[in-house]
Amino acid sequence: MSKKPFLHTHPYEPFLFPEATKLIVGTLPPPRFTIGELRKEDVDFCYGSCNGMLWPILDRIFGLNLKFENTAEAISQREHFLLKHKIGVCDIVHSAEREKIDASDLGMQNVVLRDLVGYLQEFPNIDTLLFTGGNSKNGPEYFFRKQLKELGLQLEVVSDEVPRIHQVEIGDRMVKTVSLTAPSGAANRAVGSLQLYKDLKSQNPAFNTFDFRVMQYRDFFE
């Protein structure tokens, strides 16, 4: 008898509020968040994996002095930051099936998406989507393009340099999308191959892939 695939369901509702002007959009947190088997350095919140770099990057940019632990205080710090800076979080994947239980986007099958366009219509102050990854298969931009296509819409290129910037008209406003370098170790090789990274590294041998993301994210979060 074949083994039933693991149903990887998103454990968090979208973090949305009327004042939000930016929206962080990813796919799914690691499977341990779905089954509630968190590590002591994980935070039980969006992007709370101890292996992820989003919160360490924002911690560096804004000097937040965040706690990286499985506590209510750590959650509260992150919620406070997002509300203060009018940033929401709405990962585009509601659920997916996996043969292999890991966090890779490519491993997702029978993906059920959240209605991101519907949320953009519901929250009219959102003018920027910050994708935590590019247009590779099963990435957040890839799925958003799929949703737009079904509605007869498409992304227009604003800048084709990394991080790629696009825009799309939703209702009566333009929404900008930014495809940030993914805040995960899996994207380090892609960062290492960028000419800009190579140039900066040659000027300063201590410069690393985390520093590169901090530099890139700063432009869009501040």
N, C-alpha and C positions, 0 to 999 in steps of 0.2 A: 504494500500500500504506500502511495507516495505521500511524502510529508507535506502537511498543510503550510502554505506560506505564512510568514509573520505579518500581521496587519499593523503597520507602523502608522499610528494615529497621532496627530499633533496634540500635545497635552495642554496647550494654552489657547485661550480665545484671543482674537486680535486685540492689541492694546491701542484703542482708538478713542479720541475725544474731540469735541468740536473745534478746539483751538489749534489742533495739529496742522502744521504746514508741510512737514516732511514725513515720509513713511519708509521705514526700513523693511525691505522685502527679501526673504530668503525662502528656503524650502521646508526642511524639517530638522528639529534637533536630533541628537543621537537617540537610538532606540531605548537606551536606559531611562530616558526621560518619560517615554510612553509607559513603561512598566513600573516607574517610580523607584528604580534602584539607583539613586544618585550617590555620587562619591562625596566625601566630606568637603572637597574643594569646589564642588559644583554649586551653582546658585539655582534655586528652583524658580527660574524665570526665563524669559526669552533670551537666547544666546548665553545661557548660564553655564554651558559646558566648560570645564576646566581646561579643555584642549583648544577651545575657541579663542580667537584674538580680538573680537569686536570690543568687549568691555575693557580689556587691557589697553587697546588703542585709544578709546575714548577717555580712559583714566589718564593716559599720558597727555592727550591733547588739552583736556580741561582741568587737570590737576585735581581729580575728584577724591583721591584717597579712598577708593572703593575697597570693600572687604570681599575677598574671594573665598566664600565659605557657605555652607548650607544653613543659613540663618535668616530669620525674618528681617533683620537689620540690613543684610546685603540686598534683599529684594526691595526694601523700602528706599534704599539709596538710589537704585536704578530707576524706580518709578518716579522719584522726585526729580532726577535728572531729565528724564524724558518729558515730564510735564512742564518743567521750567523752560526747556528749549523747544517745546512744541513739536516734539518728534514722536510719531506713533510707530508701532510695529505690527505688520500684518504679513506673515509668511503666506505664500501663495498656495502651498499644498495642505490640504485637509488630511489626507491619508494616502498611503501607498502600500502595496504588498511587496514583500522581499523574500527571495529564496535564501539569501545569505543575510544574516542579521548584522548589518553595519550601517554606516552613515553616508555611504556614497550616493550621489544623485543618480548616477548611471544605473545603480541597482534597483531603482524604484520601478515597479510595474503596476498596471491598473490604477494609475494615479487619479485621485479625486481632488479637483482644485477648488479653492475658495473663489468667490465672485469678487475679484479685486476691482473690476470696473464698477460693480455695484457699490462697493465701499467708497470709491472715488466720487460717485454721484451723491452718496449719502453725506460725505464730509467735504464740502466744497472749498474749504480753505487749503486742502492739500494741493501743493503745486509741484512737488518733487518726490519721485520714487528713488530710493537708494537701494539698488539691487546688490546683494552680497554675492556677486558672481556675474559672469557674462552670459553670452548667448549659446554656450555649449549645451548639448542635449540634456534635458531635464534640469537645467539651471533656471533661476527665477525669471530672467529676461526671456528665455525660450518659452516658458509657459505663458507669460504675459502676452507675447506675440501671438501665441495660439488663441488666447481668449479674444484679443483684438480682431484677429482674422475672422473669427466666427461672427463678429459684429460689423464686419466690413470696414474695419479701421486698421491702420498700420503705423508703425513708428517711422518718423522721418529723422534722418541723420542730422545732428547739429555739429558734432565733432567725432571724427573717426580715430582719434588718438586715444590711447589708454589713459584714463578710464573713458570708455565710449559714452557719448551723450546723445540722447535722442529726445524727440518730443512727439506728443500725440494730442489731438483735440478731443477732449471729453466734455460733452455738453457745450457750454459756451466759454471754456477756458483751455489754455494750453497746459499740459502737464509734462514736466521735464523728467527724463529718466537718466540715471547715472549708473553705469555698470562698474562698480568698484571691484578691485582685486579681492577675491574671496578671503575672508579672515580665518582661513584654515591652513594647516600645514601642507595640505595637498596642492595648494596653489603656489608653493614656494619655488618650484621648478620654473613655472611660467614667469614669475617675477624675475628670477635669475637670468632669464633669456632676454629680458627687455633691454634695449640699448641705453635708455635713461638710467636704469639701475646699474648697468655695467659702468657707465660714465661716473656716476656718483660714488660707486664703490672704488673706482680707480683713484678718485680724488681723496677718498677717506676710507682706508681698508677696514675700519671698524664699523662702517655703515652696513646694515643688514636688512633682510626682507621685512622685518617688523618695522624698522625705521622708515622703509619705503612706504609701507601702508599708512603709517602715521602721517607722513608728508602728504600722501594722496587724499586720505580721508579728511584731513584738516580743512581743505578747500571747500568741502561740501557739508560739513557738520557745523563749522563755526558760523 
